[in-house]
Amino acid sequence: MTKKQKRVLLGIALIIALMAVSMIFRAETISYTAQIVEAEEPNPTLSHAQEVWKNALEWCESNGNQKAINPNDLDGTASWGGYQFKPSTLDYFAGKYGIATTTVMDYEVQNAVVTQMILHRNDINWHQQFPWCVKKLGIPPK
């Protein structure tokens, strides 16, 4: 074998080795990415019937007015927003579900809290939280 043939074979061997290393690194990266994707859990969402019930609850509580204020609720204290929360009740449920709150009038927070309440419907005393409207609407569907 000539010196030139040895260099060509060495070059080919080097290219094959680099390709193998590249493929191994790539396979590890793809495998790692796949593990991350598999570890994520999908966010649970409301069914259509639950969304309809949630909208009916909001309409019952505030006629859909996200800035509604009831200065004298059934217990004699004020309630605020589209779902008519009291600050302490909203803070309690937001904390329970890991939702950051800024003010009781934050509609997005109220909406997220009610969504989580519906998703955990068996843990909620619906007749205590929304007494008048649950009397009219019933509890949220499964």
PyRosetta script that sets phi, psi and omega in degrees:
from pyrosetta import init, pose_from_sequence

init()
pose = pose_from_sequence("MTKKQKRVLLGIALIIALMAVSMIFRAETISYTAQIVEAEEPNPTLSHAQEVWKNALEWCESNGNQKAINPNDLDGTASWGGYQFKPSTLDYFAGKYGIATTTVMDYEVQNAVVTQMILHRNDINWHQQFPWCVKKLGIPPK")
pose.set_psi(1, 134.4)
pose.set_omega(1, -177.7)
pose.set_phi(2, -82.0)
pose.set_psi(2, 165.2)
pose.set_omega(2, 178.4)
pose.set_phi(3, -61.0)
pose.set_psi(3, -38.2)
pose.set_omega(3, -179.2)
pose.set_phi(4, -66.0)
pose.set_psi(4, -41.4)
pose.set_omega(4, 179.4)
pose.set_phi(5, -65.7)
pose.set_psi(5, -38.7)
pose.set_omega(5, 177.7)
pose.set_phi(6, -62.7)
pose.set_psi(6, -41.9)
pose.set_omega(6, 178.3)
pose.set_phi(7, -64.2)
pose.set_psi(7, -41.7)
pose.set_omega(7, 178.6)
pose.set_phi(8, -62.4)
pose.set_psi(8, -47.0)
pose.set_omega(8, 179.1)
pose.set_phi(9, -63.7)
pose.set_psi(9, -40.5)
pose.set_omega(9, 177.4)
pose.set_phi(10, -63.1)
pose.set_psi(10, -41.6)
pose.set_omega(10, 177.8)
pose.set_phi(11, -62.3)
pose.set_psi(11, -43.4)
pose.set_omega(11, 178.7)
pose.set_phi(12, -64.5)
pose.set_psi(12, -43.1)
pose.set_omega(12, 178.8)
pose.set_phi(13, -62.2)
pose.set_psi(13, -39.2)
pose.set_omega(13, 178.4)
pose.set_phi(14, -65.3)
pose.set_psi(14, -42.2)
pose.set_omega(14, 178.6)
pose.set_phi(15, -63.4)
pose.set_psi(15, -44.1)
pose.set_omega(15, 179.6)
pose.set_phi(16, -63.2)
pose.set_psi(16, -41.5)
pose.set_omega(16, 179.2)
pose.set_phi(17, -63.4)
pose.set_psi(17, -43.8)
pose.set_omega(17, 178.4)
pose.set_phi(18, -63.7)
pose.set_psi(18, -40.0)
pose.set_omega(18, 177.6)
pose.set_phi(19, -64.0)
pose.set_psi(19, -40.8)
pose.set_omega(19, 179.4)
pose.set_phi(20, -63.7)
pose.set_psi(20, -45.0)
pose.set_omega(20, 178.1)
pose.set_phi(21, -61.7)
pose.set_psi(21, -42.6)
pose.set_omega(21, 179.7)
pose.set_phi(22, -62.3)
pose.set_psi(22, -42.0)
pose.set_omega(22, -179.8)
pose.set_phi(23, -66.8)
pose.set_psi(23, -39.5)
pose.set_omega(23, 178.6)
pose.set_phi(24, -63.9)
pose.set_psi(24, -47.1)
pose.set_omega(24, 178.9)
pose.set_phi(25, -60.5)
pose.set_psi(25, -42.8)
pose.set_omega(25, -179.7)
pose.set_phi(26, -64.2)
pose.set_psi(26, -42.9)
pose.set_omega(26, 179.2)
pose.set_phi(27, -63.0)
pose.set_psi(27, -40.0)
pose.set_omega(27, 178.0)
pose.set_phi(28, -64.8)
pose.set_psi(28, -40.7)
pose.set_omega(28, 179.5)
pose.set_phi(29, -64.5)
pose.set_psi(29, -45.3)
pose.set_omega(29, -180.0)
pose.set_phi(30, -64.1)
pose.set_psi(30, -43.3)
pose.set_omega(30, 179.2)
pose.set_phi(31, -61.4)
pose.set_psi(31, -43.7)
pose.set_omega(31, 179.8)
pose.set_phi(32, -63.6)
pose.set_psi(32, -44.0)
pose.set_omega(32, 178.7)
pose.set_phi(33, -61.8)
pose.set_psi(33, -42.3)
pose.set_omega(33, -180.0)
pose.set_phi(34, -62.4)
pose.set_psi(34, -38.0)
pose.set_omega(34, 178.6)
pose.set_phi(35, -64.3)
pose.set_psi(35, -39.0)
pose.set_omega(35, 179.2)
pose.set_phi(36, -64.5)
pose.set_psi(36, -45.2)
pose.set_omega(36, -178.6)
pose.set_phi(37, -63.6)
pose.set_psi(37, -40.7)
pose.set_omega(37, 179.9)
pose.set_phi(38, -66.4)
pose.set_psi(38, -28.6)
pose.set_omega(38, -176.8)
pose.set_phi(39, -74.5)
pose.set_psi(39, -23.2)
pose.set_omega(39, -177.9)
pose.set_phi(40, -72.8)
pose.set_psi(40, 140.3)
pose.set_omega(40, 176.6)
pose.set_phi(41, -103.4)
pose.set_psi(41, 139.1)
pose.set_omega(41, 179.1)
pose.set_phi(42, -68.9)
pose.set_psi(42, 147.3)
pose.set_omega(42, 177.1)
pose.set_phi(43, -72.2)
pose.set_psi(43, 126.1)
pose.set_omega(43, 177.9)
pose.set_phi(44, -67.2)
pose.set_psi(44, 143.0)
pose.set_omega(44, 179.9)
pose.set_phi(45, -124.2)
pose.set_psi(45, 162.3)
pose.set_omega(45, 178.4)
pose.set_phi(46, -77.7)
pose.set_psi(46, 148.1)
pose.set_omega(46, 172.8)
pose.set_phi(47, -73.3)
pose.set_psi(47, 169.2)
pose.set_omega(47, 178.5)
pose.set_phi(48, -59.7)
pose.set_psi(48, -44.0)
pose.set_omega(48, -179.7)
pose.set_phi(49, -61.6)
pose.set_psi(49, -38.6)
pose.set_omega(49, 178.3)
pose.set_phi(50, -67.9)
pose.set_psi(50, -39.5)
pose.set_omega(50, 176.6)
pose.set_phi(51, -61.5)
pose.set_psi(51, -43.2)
pose.set_omega(51, 178.7)
pose.set_phi(52, -61.8)
pose.set_psi(52, -44.2)
pose.set_omega(52, 179.3)
pose.set_phi(53, -62.4)
pose.set_psi(53, -43.0)
pose.set_omega(53, 179.9)
pose.set_phi(54, -61.5)
pose.set_psi(54, -42.6)
pose.set_omega(54, 177.9)
pose.set_phi(55, -64.8)
pose.set_psi(55, -38.4)
pose.set_omega(55, 177.8)
pose.set_phi(56, -65.8)
pose.set_psi(56, -37.8)
pose.set_omega(56, 177.5)
pose.set_phi(57, -61.8)
pose.set_psi(57, -46.9)
pose.set_omega(57, 179.5)
pose.set_phi(58, -61.3)
pose.set_psi(58, -42.0)
pose.set_omega(58, 179.9)
pose.set_phi(59, -64.9)
pose.set_psi(59, -41.0)
pose.set_omega(59, 179.5)
pose.set_phi(60, -65.5)
pose.set_psi(60, -42.2)
pose.set_omega(60, -176.3)
pose.set_phi(61, -72.8)
pose.set_psi(61, -39.8)
pose.set_omega(61, -171.5)
pose.set_phi(62, -139.1)
pose.set_psi(62, 10.8)
pose.set_omega(62, -172.6)
pose.set_phi(63, 55.5)
pose.set_psi(63, 32.2)
pose.set_omega(63, 178.3)
pose.set_phi(64, 75.9)
pose.set_psi(64, 11.0)
pose.set_omega(64, -179.0)
pose.set_phi(65, -89.8)
pose.set_psi(65, 106.4)
pose.set_omega(65, -177.3)
pose.set_phi(66, -67.0)
pose.set_psi(66, -16.4)
pose.set_omega(66, -178.9)
pose.set_phi(67, -108.8)
pose.set_psi(67, 18.1)
pose.set_omega(67, -178.0)
pose.set_phi(68, -65.4)
pose.set_psi(68, 142.5)
pose.set_omega(68, 175.0)
pose.set_phi(69, -131.4)
pose.set_psi(69, 125.4)
pose.set_omega(69, 174.7)
pose.set_phi(70, -110.8)
pose.set_psi(70, 103.6)
pose.set_omega(70, -175.5)
pose.set_phi(71, -68.3)
pose.set_psi(71, -17.8)
pose.set_omega(71, -175.2)
pose.set_phi(72, -140.4)
pose.set_psi(72, 82.1)
pose.set_omega(72, -179.8)
pose.set_phi(73, -72.0)
pose.set_psi(73, -177.3)
pose.set_omega(73, -177.7)
pose.set_phi(74, -55.6)
pose.set_psi(74, -33.2)
pose.set_omega(74, -179.4)
pose.set_phi(75, -92.4)
pose.set_psi(75, 6.6)
pose.set_omega(75, 177.1)
pose.set_phi(76, 89.1)
pose.set_psi(76, -2.5)
pose.set_omega(76, 177.6)
pose.set_phi(77, -108.3)
pose.set_psi(77, 167.5)
pose.set_omega(77, -176.0)
pose.set_phi(78, -81.5)
pose.set_psi(78, 153.1)
pose.set_omega(78, 173.8)
pose.set_phi(79, -131.6)
pose.set_psi(79, 150.5)
pose.set_omega(79, -173.2)
pose.set_phi(80, -132.8)
pose.set_psi(80, 153.4)
pose.set_omega(80, 168.6)
pose.set_phi(81, 84.5)
pose.set_psi(81, -176.0)
pose.set_omega(81, -176.5)
pose.set_phi(82, -61.3)
pose.set_psi(82, -31.7)
pose.set_omega(82, -179.8)
pose.set_phi(83, -108.1)
pose.set_psi(83, 6.6)
pose.set_omega(83, 174.8)
pose.set_phi(84, 55.6)
pose.set_psi(84, 56.3)
pose.set_omega(84, 176.3)
pose.set_phi(85, -85.9)
pose.set_psi(85, 150.5)
pose.set_omega(85, 166.2)
pose.set_phi(86, -90.0)
pose.set_psi(86, 148.6)
pose.set_omega(86, -176.9)
pose.set_phi(87, -54.0)
pose.set_psi(87, -43.9)
pose.set_omega(87, -177.4)
pose.set_phi(88, -67.2)
pose.set_psi(88, -36.0)
pose.set_omega(88, 179.3)
pose.set_phi(89, -68.8)
pose.set_psi(89, -44.1)
pose.set_omega(89, 178.6)
pose.set_phi(90, -63.1)
pose.set_psi(90, -44.1)
pose.set_omega(90, 178.6)
pose.set_phi(91, -60.3)
pose.set_psi(91, -41.7)
pose.set_omega(91, -179.6)
pose.set_phi(92, -61.0)
pose.set_psi(92, -53.4)
pose.set_omega(92, -176.7)
pose.set_phi(93, -70.2)
pose.set_psi(93, -36.6)
pose.set_omega(93, 177.0)
pose.set_phi(94, -61.5)
pose.set_psi(94, -43.0)
pose.set_omega(94, 177.3)
pose.set_phi(95, -64.3)
pose.set_psi(95, -41.1)
pose.set_omega(95, -179.8)
pose.set_phi(96, -60.9)
pose.set_psi(96, -37.1)
pose.set_omega(96, -177.0)
pose.set_phi(97, -101.4)
pose.set_psi(97, 6.7)
pose.set_omega(97, 176.7)
pose.set_phi(98, 69.9)
pose.set_psi(98, 35.9)
pose.set_omega(98, -179.7)
pose.set_phi(99, -107.4)
pose.set_psi(99, 125.0)
pose.set_omega(99, -179.4)
pose.set_phi(100, -73.9)
pose.set_psi(100, 133.9)
pose.set_omega(100, 178.9)
pose.set_phi(101, -114.8)
pose.set_psi(101, 151.1)
pose.set_omega(101, 174.7)
pose.set_phi(102, -118.4)
pose.set_psi(102, -47.0)
pose.set_omega(102, -179.6)
pose.set_phi(103, -149.6)
pose.set_psi(103, 154.0)
pose.set_omega(103, 179.9)
pose.set_phi(104, -63.6)
pose.set_psi(104, -22.0)
pose.set_omega(104, -178.7)
pose.set_phi(105, -85.6)
pose.set_psi(105, 2.1)
pose.set_omega(105, 179.5)
pose.set_phi(106, -74.5)
pose.set_psi(106, 105.3)
pose.set_omega(106, -175.7)
pose.set_phi(107, -62.4)
pose.set_psi(107, -39.9)
pose.set_omega(107, -178.6)
pose.set_phi(108, -61.5)
pose.set_psi(108, -38.6)
pose.set_omega(108, 178.0)
pose.set_phi(109, -67.0)
pose.set_psi(109, -47.2)
pose.set_omega(109, 179.0)
pose.set_phi(110, -57.8)
pose.set_psi(110, -44.6)
pose.set_omega(110, -178.9)
pose.set_phi(111, -63.4)
pose.set_psi(111, -43.3)
pose.set_omega(111, 178.8)
pose.set_phi(112, -64.7)
pose.set_psi(112, -39.6)
pose.set_omega(112, 179.4)
pose.set_phi(113, -65.1)
pose.set_psi(113, -45.7)
pose.set_omega(113, -179.8)
pose.set_phi(114, -64.2)
pose.set_psi(114, -38.3)
pose.set_omega(114, 177.0)
pose.set_phi(115, -59.4)
pose.set_psi(115, -46.7)
pose.set_omega(115, 179.2)
pose.set_phi(116, -65.9)
pose.set_psi(116, -36.7)
pose.set_omega(116, 177.6)
pose.set_phi(117, -61.1)
pose.set_psi(117, -42.3)
pose.set_omega(117, 179.9)
pose.set_phi(118, -66.9)
pose.set_psi(118, -41.5)
pose.set_omega(118, 179.0)
pose.set_phi(119, -64.3)
pose.set_psi(119, -26.6)
pose.set_omega(119, 177.2)
pose.set_phi(120, -111.5)
pose.set_psi(120, 41.5)
pose.set_omega(120, -169.9)
pose.set_phi(121, -55.9)
pose.set_psi(121, -30.1)
pose.set_omega(121, -178.2)
pose.set_phi(122, -76.3)
pose.set_psi(122, -13.7)
pose.set_omega(122, 179.9)
pose.set_phi(123, -92.7)
pose.set_psi(123, 0.6)
pose.set_omega(123, -172.2)
pose.set_phi(124, -111.3)
pose.set_psi(124, 136.8)
pose.set_omega(124, 170.3)
pose.set_phi(125, -89.5)
pose.set_psi(125, 88.2)
pose.set_omega(125, -172.8)
pose.set_phi(126, -61.2)
pose.set_psi(126, -35.1)
pose.set_omega(126, -179.3)
pose.set_phi(127, -69.1)
pose.set_psi(127, -22.1)
pose.set_omega(127, 176.0)
pose.set_phi(128, -85.7)
pose.set_psi(128, -38.4)
pose.set_omega(128, -174.1)
pose.set_phi(129, -77.5)
pose.set_psi(129, -41.7)
pose.set_omega(129, -178.9)
pose.set_phi(130, -134.3)
pose.set_psi(130, 65.1)
pose.set_omega(130, -167.8)
pose.set_phi(131, -57.6)
pose.set_psi(131, -50.7)
pose.set_omega(131, -174.7)
pose.set_phi(132, -66.8)
pose.set_psi(132, -46.1)
pose.set_omega(132, -176.2)
pose.set_phi(133, -72.8)
pose.set_psi(133, -35.0)
pose.set_omega(133, 177.1)
pose.set_phi(134, -68.0)
pose.set_psi(134, -31.5)
pose.set_omega(134, 176.2)
pose.set_phi(135, -62.4)
pose.set_psi(135, -37.4)
pose.set_omega(135, 180.0)
pose.set_phi(136, -83.0)
pose.set_psi(136, -39.2)
pose.set_omega(136, -171.6)
pose.set_phi(137, -98.3)
pose.set_psi(137, -21.1)
pose.set_omega(137, -170.8)
pose.set_phi(138, 82.3)
pose.set_psi(138, -178.1)
pose.set_omega(138, 179.4)
pose.set_phi(139, -84.6)
pose.set_psi(139, 162.1)
pose.set_omega(139, -177.9)
pose.set_phi(140, -62.6)
pose.set_psi(140, 147.5)
pose.set_omega(140, 179.2)
pose.set_phi(141, -70.7)
pose.set_psi(141, 162.0)
pose.set_omega(141, 177.1)
pose.set_phi(142, -70.8)
pose.dump_pdb("model.pdb")
